[in-house]
Amino acid sequence: MTVRNGFLLVASNEAEYVKAANYSAHSIKDFYPDANITLFVPEKYKEHVDFSAFDNVIMENVPDHIRTKLYALSRTPYTELTVYVDADMECMHEDVQNIWNEMPNDCDILITKIRPYNGKISKWKTGEMVYHGGFFMYRSNKHTLEFMSRWWEDYVTQRADPWPYNEEDIPISLRPWDQFTFWKLMHIDKMPINVQVFKDDARWNFVNGYFLTENKDPIVFYHHTVPHKREQEIKQYKEQANADRAAKQS
């Protein structure tokens, strides 16, 4: 049976994210019992999945990657609209039922904006990461799914290959951020995609640490932070950056 619209959650890298996704899905169902929710999760985490929270659980060939969400986006089971929801988000308002009405007719991806005061890096000499990759709605048309496919493929390359840019223009500190890959696809590769921002966007993705004045209407999704191995991740990024610099100097 084909389903037109639904919610897509992804859990990988740690069992903690699977538990968070279970809670997130249940919170959506609390306010939107008819919501159709799909979870992408590597099979190794099967024992942690609460199957009662999801209408569809996809495990076959799902990679256990730090950005498995990018792998899942182009593989959405929904034929018209998909809402991607980070696993560490909690639904808090019944307006979630009306989210489909938020999508403008000419829009491919409806997203929220980054608040620079609440992030690690957003701007550099030649560009700026404007969009938050943790929550967005997108269409299942051909060019949008192609964009999503490239987002995954190019991010994997971005993490693995030597840094191809002049660091004075595009610093290597951008390597870990999938938002940079999103920016690259739009501004360097110039892929044809219409990206717009939710009205009163903070209510749809109110990230922990935002000022309480960011939203006008009640919060629909609150974005928590899941405990994870942040120090180890930062260490890996630094080691990769040092290796790249050494390779350039040799």
C-alpha positions as CSV (number, residue, x, y, z in Angstrom):
1,M,0.0,0.0,0.0
2,T,1.4,3.4,-1.0
3,V,1.2,6.2,1.5
4,R,1.2,9.9,0.4
5,N,2.6,11.7,3.4
6,G,4.5,10.6,6.5
7,F,7.3,11.2,9.0
8,L,10.8,9.8,8.6
9,L,13.1,9.1,11.6
10,V,16.6,7.6,11.5
11,A,18.6,6.1,14.4
12,S,22.2,5.0,14.1
13,N,25.7,5.2,15.6
14,E,24.5,4.5,19.1
15,A,21.6,2.6,20.8
16,E,20.7,5.8,22.6
17,Y,19.5,7.3,19.4
18,V,17.1,4.3,18.8
19,K,15.6,4.8,22.3
20,A,15.2,8.5,21.5
21,A,13.5,7.7,18.2
22,N,11.1,5.4,20.0
23,Y,10.1,8.3,22.3
24,S,9.9,10.8,19.4
25,A,7.6,8.6,17.4
26,H,5.3,8.0,20.4
27,S,5.2,11.7,21.0
28,I,4.0,12.3,17.4
29,K,1.3,9.7,17.8
30,D,0.2,11.3,21.0
31,F,-0.9,14.4,19.1
32,Y,-1.4,12.8,15.7
33,P,-2.7,9.2,16.1
34,D,-3.1,8.8,12.3
35,A,0.5,9.8,11.5
36,N,2.4,7.4,9.4
37,I,6.0,7.0,10.8
38,T,8.9,5.2,9.2
39,L,12.2,4.4,11.0
40,F,15.4,3.6,9.3
41,V,17.8,1.8,11.6
42,P,20.7,-0.6,11.2
43,E,19.8,-4.2,12.0
44,K,22.4,-4.4,14.8
45,Y,20.1,-2.2,16.9
46,K,16.9,-4.2,16.3
47,E,16.6,-5.3,20.0
48,H,16.3,-1.6,21.0
49,V,13.4,-0.8,18.5
50,D,9.9,-0.3,19.9
51,F,8.0,-1.6,16.9
52,S,4.7,-0.4,18.3
53,A,5.9,3.2,17.7
54,F,6.3,2.9,14.0
55,D,4.2,1.9,10.9
56,N,7.3,0.9,9.0
57,V,10.8,-0.1,10.1
58,I,13.5,-0.5,7.5
59,M,16.7,-2.3,8.5
60,E,18.0,-4.2,5.5
61,N,21.2,-2.7,4.1
62,V,20.9,0.4,6.3
63,P,24.5,1.5,7.1
64,D,25.6,2.4,10.7
65,H,27.0,5.8,9.9
66,I,27.1,9.1,11.7
67,R,24.8,10.5,9.0
68,T,22.6,7.6,8.2
69,K,19.8,10.1,7.9
70,L,21.2,11.2,4.6
71,Y,21.1,7.6,3.3
72,A,17.5,7.4,4.2
73,L,16.2,10.6,2.7
74,S,16.1,9.6,-1.0
75,R,14.7,6.2,0.1
76,T,11.5,7.6,1.7
77,P,8.5,5.3,1.3
78,Y,6.1,8.3,0.9
79,T,4.9,9.3,-2.5
80,E,4.3,13.1,-1.9
81,L,5.6,14.6,1.3
82,T,8.1,13.5,3.9
83,V,8.8,15.2,7.2
84,Y,12.3,14.3,8.4
85,V,12.5,14.5,12.2
86,D,15.8,14.1,14.1
87,A,15.6,11.2,16.6
88,D,16.1,13.5,19.6
89,M,13.0,15.6,18.9
90,E,9.7,15.6,20.9
91,C,6.3,16.6,19.5
92,M,4.5,18.9,21.9
93,H,1.4,20.3,20.1
94,E,-1.5,19.1,18.1
95,D,-0.7,21.5,15.2
96,V,1.6,18.7,14.0
97,Q,-1.6,17.3,12.3
98,N,-1.6,20.4,10.0
99,I,2.0,20.4,9.0
100,W,1.2,19.3,5.4
101,N,-0.6,22.6,4.9
102,E,2.6,24.5,5.6
103,M,4.2,23.4,2.3
104,P,4.0,26.0,-0.4
105,N,3.1,24.8,-3.9
106,D,6.4,25.9,-5.5
107,C,8.6,24.6,-2.7
108,D,10.8,21.4,-2.8
109,I,12.3,21.6,0.7
110,L,10.7,23.5,3.6
111,I,13.2,23.9,6.4
112,T,14.1,25.9,9.5
113,K,17.0,28.3,10.0
114,I,20.1,27.9,12.1
115,R,20.5,30.4,15.0
116,P,24.2,31.2,15.0
117,Y,24.3,32.0,18.7
118,N,23.3,28.4,19.4
119,G,25.8,26.6,17.1
120,K,29.5,25.9,16.7
121,I,30.0,27.4,13.2
122,S,27.7,28.9,10.6
123,K,29.7,31.5,8.6
124,W,33.1,31.5,6.8
125,K,34.8,33.7,4.2
126,T,32.9,32.6,1.2
127,G,29.6,31.3,2.5
128,E,27.2,30.7,5.4
129,M,25.2,27.7,6.6
130,V,21.7,29.1,7.0
131,Y,19.5,26.0,7.2
132,H,19.1,23.5,10.1
133,G,19.4,19.9,8.9
134,G,17.5,18.4,11.8
135,F,13.9,19.0,10.7
136,F,12.4,19.6,7.3
137,M,9.7,18.6,4.9
138,Y,10.4,17.7,1.3
139,R,8.7,16.5,-1.9
140,S,9.1,13.1,-3.5
141,N,9.6,14.6,-7.0
142,K,12.5,13.5,-9.1
143,H,14.9,16.4,-8.7
144,T,14.3,16.6,-4.9
145,L,15.1,12.9,-4.5
146,E,18.2,13.4,-6.7
147,F,19.3,16.2,-4.4
148,M,18.8,14.0,-1.4
149,S,20.8,11.2,-3.0
150,R,23.6,13.6,-3.8
151,W,23.5,14.9,-0.2
152,W,24.4,11.4,1.1
153,E,26.9,10.6,-1.6
154,D,28.7,13.9,-1.4
155,Y,28.8,13.8,2.4
156,V,30.4,10.4,2.4
157,T,33.1,11.8,0.0
158,Q,33.4,14.9,2.1
159,R,34.3,12.8,5.2
160,A,36.7,10.4,3.4
161,D,38.6,12.3,0.7
162,P,41.3,14.9,1.1
163,W,39.8,18.4,1.5
164,P,39.5,19.8,-2.0
165,Y,39.1,23.5,-1.2
166,N,41.5,26.4,-0.4
167,E,41.3,26.6,3.4
168,E,41.4,30.3,3.3
169,D,38.1,30.3,1.5
170,I,36.5,27.1,2.8
171,P,38.1,25.9,6.0
172,I,38.5,22.2,6.8
173,S,36.6,22.7,10.0
174,L,33.4,22.4,7.8
175,R,34.2,18.8,7.0
176,P,31.9,17.2,9.6
177,W,28.8,19.3,8.9
178,D,26.2,17.9,6.5
179,Q,24.8,21.5,6.4
180,F,27.9,22.4,4.5
181,T,27.2,19.6,2.0
182,F,23.7,21.1,1.6
183,W,25.3,24.5,1.0
184,K,27.7,23.1,-1.5
185,L,25.0,21.4,-3.5
186,M,23.1,24.7,-3.7
187,H,25.9,27.2,-4.2
188,I,28.8,25.4,-5.8
189,D,27.0,22.6,-7.7
190,K,23.9,24.8,-8.2
191,M,21.5,21.9,-8.2
192,P,18.0,23.0,-9.1
193,I,16.1,23.0,-5.8
194,N,13.6,25.4,-4.3
195,V,14.3,25.8,-0.6
196,Q,12.0,27.9,1.7
197,V,11.6,28.4,5.4
198,F,8.7,27.5,7.7
199,K,6.7,30.4,8.9
200,D,7.4,31.0,12.6
201,D,10.1,28.3,12.0
202,A,11.3,28.0,15.6
203,R,8.0,26.5,16.7
204,W,8.6,23.6,14.3
205,N,12.2,23.0,15.4
206,F,12.8,24.7,18.8
207,V,16.4,23.6,19.6
208,N,17.6,23.3,23.1
209,G,19.3,26.6,23.9
210,Y,17.1,28.9,21.7
211,F,15.9,32.1,23.2
212,L,12.3,31.8,24.4
213,T,11.4,34.8,22.2
214,E,12.2,32.9,19.0
215,N,8.7,31.5,18.4
216,K,5.4,33.3,18.3
217,D,3.0,30.4,18.5
218,P,3.3,27.3,20.7
219,I,6.2,24.9,20.1
220,V,5.3,21.9,18.0
221,F,8.7,20.1,18.1
222,Y,11.3,20.6,20.8
223,H,14.8,19.5,19.8
224,H,16.6,17.9,22.7
225,T,20.2,16.7,22.7
226,V,21.0,13.0,23.1
227,P,24.1,12.2,25.1
228,H,26.8,10.8,22.8
229,K,30.5,10.5,22.4
230,R,31.1,14.1,21.5
231,E,34.8,14.2,22.7
232,Q,35.7,11.2,20.6
233,E,34.0,12.7,17.6
234,I,35.9,16.0,17.9
235,K,39.1,14.0,18.3
236,Q,38.4,12.2,15.1
237,Y,37.7,15.4,13.2
238,K,41.0,17.0,14.5
239,E,43.0,13.9,13.5
240,Q,41.5,13.9,10.0
241,A,42.2,17.7,9.7
242,N,45.8,17.2,10.7
243,A,46.2,14.3,8.3
244,D,44.9,16.4,5.5
245,R,47.2,19.3,6.2
246,A,50.2,17.0,6.4
247,A,49.2,15.5,3.0
248,K,49.1,18.9,1.4
249,Q,52.5,19.9,2.8
250,S,54.2,16.7,1.6
